[in-house]
Amino acid sequence: MTPENEIKSAHELRKIATEYYQNLDKASKDPRKNIAWCSSVGPAELLLAFDYNVYYPENHTAILGASRSANKYIPVAVAQGYSPEICSYLTSDIGAYIKKETGLKRAYGIEKVPKPDILIYNTNQCRDVQDWFKYYAKEFQVPILGINSPTFIDELSNTHVKTVEEQIKKISETLEKITDQSFERKKLELRLQLSLECSNKWNSVLETASSIPSPLTFFDGCIHMLPAVVLRGTEIAVEYYDKLEQELKLRIENGIAAVVEESFRCFWEGMPIWGKLRALSNQFSELKTCIVASTYCNSWIFSDFNPQEPFRSMAKAYTELFINRSESSKEKYLKKMMDKFSVDGMIYHNARTCPNNSNTNYGMPKRLQNQTGIPSLQIDADLNDLNVYSEEQTKTNIEAFIEQLAGI
């Protein structure tokens, strides 16, 4: 994206991110404040209702990936017995901790991650978050609570929702004992209302990309999703997305495209390749191709939040994630997205250490191509481990794929 068509809200986003991490750092040094570590799609609203300052390790390790320092830390965790084949978020984060280093220092001038008073995870993404958080629970000698979600769901049933709802209620009861304070339903309702507003605004932001030409790309979304991840449940996130949505709508009115002379529109399925976001963004832009949407950025849209049914709606919203669904359910969703965003091609990222969020192993790309006629490209790489990424091969494959689209 050139300076002439850059998204101006990015400057405010930088301030918001800095303030978020600096507030966490201050809270970690204040004995009156409590810190909770939460998986990125865990029950953050409940923690906020109990007045915890919430830290998300996945966001930290994405920083390690984006700064291309993850490969410095992965071998450290491997030396402790972790396999290089498991989640590179886990291995790079634990490796950095063992070396007493953090991506927050370079990004925000913060010396170390905040010490947790409690850790809470949800296996709706994968089982790795459970093992990841258990490491830190043992290291810091603090309580750990978890939600074990049903997986590979086709149609979400009442039984699925009830199972998770009961687990969230149990966590709430445990938090009452740990914090020595009573659960206040109104505080949770407020947090859920703010998360719902944040989610709806974030959805509106992403849907602006259905315009032709698109005012933003998937690569922009990977940056601007930060408030939806670490600040949902707050007014800050709602206000930010309100401003961002207005800016994007104005770009549409003025014909300002994220990719100059947009000729092709593609959908990104799977995790980002954090250390190559800029390089890939530049390459697709040069090829006049806009990556208009993704399953990844949409993972933080929780339209089923309902403040009037806090526990049940949290259980439903956090269980029906795309990553948690059956092959047939995912295919239905992707077909709808292809149509909504007028997609010319599909890009599938087969992430070596993230099989739970890679959908290339059981024939899905071929089936969808046969059903829709929309061609696809598979990129073999990883979210953080750049040792498995071939720069030249990927670049050549992308060029050939866009040539294929041009010839259709």
Order of alpha helices (4+ residues) and beta strands (2+ residues): alpha-beta-alpha-beta-alpha-alpha-alpha-alpha-beta-alpha-beta-alpha-alpha-alpha-alpha-alpha-beta-alpha-beta-alpha-alpha-beta-alpha-beta-alpha
